[in-house]
Amino acid sequence: MPQVTYIQFDGSKQTVDVPVGENVMRGALYNGIDGIAGECGGAPSCATCHCYVDDAWTAKVGGPDGDVEAELLEAAAAEIKATSRLSCQIVMSEALDGLVVHLPETQY
């Protein structure tokens, strides 16, 4: 099963298994990882699952998946960076095994 490492704003890390076909947001929620709220359940409609894809993974993950994600990111509470994504829109595959995402200081 692919793994994702979530790095908190303070630098602490947690690596968990996230099944193929599941999204990075649910991987965090199902494993009790703080820093991702996911209030809309992955609709996407809230931007409370904002994350920064690690530089080493940006080419594989890609940028925002369409206009809806890009527009929601503009409303995110934390600074938007070139590597910003909504974690509900990153669907796990074997190719993403080892993915690293950084969590912002706040989602609100």
C-alpha positions in Angstrom: 0.0 0.0 0.0 1.4 3.4 -0.8 2.5 5.7 2.0 2.2 9.4 2.5 4.3 11.5 4.9 2.5 14.5 6.4 4.8 17.1 7.8 3.3 19.5 10.3 4.1 23.2 10.3 6.3 22.6 13.4 8.3 20.0 11.4 6.9 16.9 13.1 6.2 14.0 10.7 3.8 11.1 10.5 3.9 8.5 7.7 0.8 6.4 7.0 -0.6 3.9 4.5 -3.2 5.4 2.1 -4.9 2.9 -0.2 -4.7 3.3 -3.9 -7.8 5.3 -5.1 -8.1 7.1 -1.8 -7.3 10.8 -1.5 -4.6 12.4 0.6 -7.1 14.3 2.7 -9.0 11.1 3.8 -5.6 9.5 4.5 -5.0 12.2 7.1 -8.5 12.1 8.5 -8.6 8.3 8.8 -5.3 8.3 10.6 -5.9 11.2 13.1 -3.4 13.5 11.5 -3.9 17.1 12.7 -3.6 20.0 10.3 -6.2 18.9 7.7 -9.8 19.6 8.5 -11.6 18.5 5.3 -14.9 20.1 6.4 -16.6 19.5 3.0 -15.6 15.8 2.9 -13.7 16.3 -0.3 -16.5 17.8 -2.4 -14.3 20.2 -3.1 -15.9 23.3 -1.7 -14.0 24.6 1.4 -10.1 24.6 1.1 -9.7 23.2 4.6 -7.5 20.4 3.3 -4.9 22.8 1.8 -1.4 21.3 1.7 2.0 22.0 0.1 3.3 19.2 -2.1 7.0 18.6 -1.3 9.2 20.0 -4.1 10.5 16.5 -4.9 6.9 15.4 -5.8 5.5 18.4 -7.6 6.1 17.0 -11.1 4.4 13.7 -10.3 1.5 15.2 -8.5 1.0 18.2 -10.8 -0.8 21.5 -10.2 -4.4 22.2 -9.3 -6.9 19.9 -11.0 -8.9 22.5 -12.9 -10.5 25.9 -12.2 -12.5 24.8 -9.1 -9.4 23.8 -7.2 -7.5 26.8 -8.3 -10.3 29.1 -7.2 -10.7 27.4 -3.8 -7.0 27.7 -3.1 -7.3 31.5 -3.5 -9.6 31.4 -0.5 -7.3 29.2 1.7 -6.4 30.7 5.1 -2.7 30.1 4.8 -0.2 31.4 2.3 -0.7 30.0 -1.2 2.5 28.7 -2.8 3.4 27.2 -6.2 3.1 23.8 -4.6 -0.3 24.4 -3.0 -3.0 21.7 -3.6 -6.2 20.6 -2.0 -5.3 17.3 -0.5 -8.8 16.0 -1.4 -7.9 16.3 -5.0 -4.7 14.2 -4.8 -5.7 10.6 -5.5 -3.2 8.0 -4.4 -1.7 5.6 -6.8 1.3 3.3 -6.7 3.3 6.0 -8.5 2.7 8.3 -5.5 4.1 5.8 -2.9 6.3 7.9 -0.6 4.5 11.2 -1.3 5.4 14.0 1.1 3.1 16.8 1.9 3.6 19.8 4.2 0.7 21.2 6.2 0.1 24.9 6.6 0.1 26.6 9.9 -3.7 26.9 9.8 -6.7 25.9 7.8 -9.0 28.7 9.2 
